[in-house]
Amino acid sequence: MSARRFRVDGVVQGVGFRPFVYRTAASLGLHGWVANVNGHVEGEVAGPPRAIEEFAVRLRADAPVLARVRQVRLTAVAGRPAHASGFHVRHSAPAAPDRAPREIPPDAAICDACLRELRDPRDRRHRYPFINCTDCGPRATIIEDLPYDRVRTTMRHFPMCRDCAAEYADPADRRFHAEPIACPVCGPEPAWEGLRGEPALRAAVDTVSGGGIVAVKGLGGYQLVCDAGDPAAVAELRRRKSRPAKPFAVMVRDLATAARLARIGGTERAALTSPERPVVLLARRRRHGAPPLAPDVHPGLTRVGLFLPTTGLHHLLLDELARPLVVTSGNRSDEPIAIDDAEALRALSSVADGFLTHDRPIRSRYDDSVVQFTGRTRITVRRARGLAPTPLPLPVLEPVAGVGAQLKHTFTLAADGRAHLGPHTGDLADPATHDAFVASYDHLKRLTGVEPVALAHDLHPGCLSTRWAKEQPLRRIPVQHHHAHVAACAAEHGVRGPFLGVAYDGLGLGDDGTLWGGEILVADLSGYRRVGRFATAPLPGGDAAVRHPSRTALGQLLDGETLGSPRPYPWLTRPFTDRLDPAEVAAVRAMVARDVNCPRASSAGRLFDTVAAVLGLCDRVSYEGEAAVLLEAAAGAEHAVPLAHRVVRAQGLWVYDPAPTLTDLLERQADGEPVGRLAAAFHLTLAIVTAELVARAVAEGAPRTVCLGGGCFVNRRLLTEVRRRLRAQGLRVLVGGRVPVTDGGISYGQAAVAAARLAAER
């Protein structure tokens, strides 16, 4: 007989780990106890040495599906074991502060066992919307503090009834120590104005059936719901929400319905049915028998975002309505998703025809996650519910924080080899979104116990997260935007040495004070050297050009950087300029001629805007990246001949000169070549140019590991062709998977750079 104390680190609270430890110990005939302590699990076991060894192996190998075991440690017990017989789950007890960061479990979609009970008329939780167990249900959205126990969640407002208490205490029950456990007797209940329970649900169903819009209180915030097949309802939602074109996500009842709407491969199927339950971007299938979707659900696009129900409440709505539903963030355009009931009523009363709410408070704001796949590679577009705040590996010794960028904002807290990438916040231009960022940062910092010694921030002084960082009494580490993009990719994949970074996005401030966005960098995690770029062009009106691709195109055609190639002849550009407002064209010409408010940018994203405008696809955008999205959709599956292109040496850098590309584009357009084929030709050309820029850098001694970053690589066609061509050169090509390639991954990259610089100072 021997005794050992054990400690398990990782995502091990709120995932059924203590019940799992209890069952494992009991099956091996071991005695002792287990408890949640700070952010980990610890306890004691006593019994035969071989049984204890097997116990330690099973803790890692057989852990619950939601657990992420990072480390199992066993140490000798001094003196007599605390328990001579039996094994017990102890209540969490106050413990000394622990320097190790605590890890927070994300929310998990309803499991199959709970779904069967939800639909079983004989079960006491039949049609109970808030059904959950140790394998599913709310976690991060309800946690107020750690250790994870009911009294430190928003479920503390709901004392357990006798039946729930019995299940909670029964080691053989699936709800043994399930902290959010609830039932119709003791748990939260749905509400609609003065109605509660089934009548409230029926009112919501009737409203949606009648073409109305309902605000539904979900796991991480309110959602706006309407019939996805009703053109009038979808159009009205767009009008009320001030969202003219950005695609809506569609929730479907089951995988079979999803397969009738879109083409689904094995990786997409696994993502759709995973506990994370993200929105998955899929190629739309249009065939007889498919459920109808209103054209305004994803206007002008060939891909649609689908996801399966995340809660019992969503399942009940879909079971009753038997049709796909638009389920989108419960906010007005650019505002944070509403989580407080009073806040939702204020913000959404002019949008929703009714509110299906409930009385369980939401502690933390988590929007829906969004992913897509290129082959078997997952690209995270938005990291939020189900994915955040699960920690990611990061080589960090001293605690640091990355405060993110302006758009698609996230923040990262990092310490002890792990990074807690916070949930998607939104665009910080809105004051309410900025306040939501600060509140989320403070809460996650308190939960994880990470106290940063330095804040990493963007170079741009106008970025609100940068301004916030400068107000804090901590050391500040400025990190160039595109270095953060490629560093995020490198850090996710464990690249510690030098690499070649390709960063393509809209705009980011360069270290020379100009705007960058089409960059080739030789880098490591602590620094970088610019070796290639796109040619610069003016942005007439600054931010106004970003909102008006036609302005960007005019700037590019009128005053793109001269690198030895002639600009497109006026007669080629005339069909483009003739369809624009003459007054606007005249104003832009004057601004460019006088260099008034025309910052120059070397941006891949703005070149996408230029081509989209020239091809007549998009003159004004209503959401960031819209022109590029429409250009990719126009390319479809077209095969194309590449456009002319030129890479030159200028000022010690390899520079892509797009003037020949634009001239060829305009000539082929004038010859009547279809828009789709020209869009495909541009994508192919950009991939060829990228391969050439990289080849030139490698020939001069750059590393053969290439890290791709930036929002342009959400474009599946571009990413696929760039990877294919770089791999054909024998290069190792990496792209972010768990970390967003968009600005949503900037904070992780900032934290990686800050950690490397601090380590270099030691």
Order of alpha helices (4+ residues) and beta strands (2+ residues): beta-alpha-beta-beta-alpha-beta-beta-alpha-alpha-beta-beta-alpha-beta-beta-alpha-beta-alpha-beta-alpha-beta-beta-alpha-beta-alpha-beta-beta-beta-beta-beta-beta-beta-alpha-beta-alpha-beta-alpha-beta-beta-beta-beta-alpha-alpha-alpha-alpha-beta-alpha-alpha-beta-beta-alpha-alpha-beta-alpha-beta-alpha
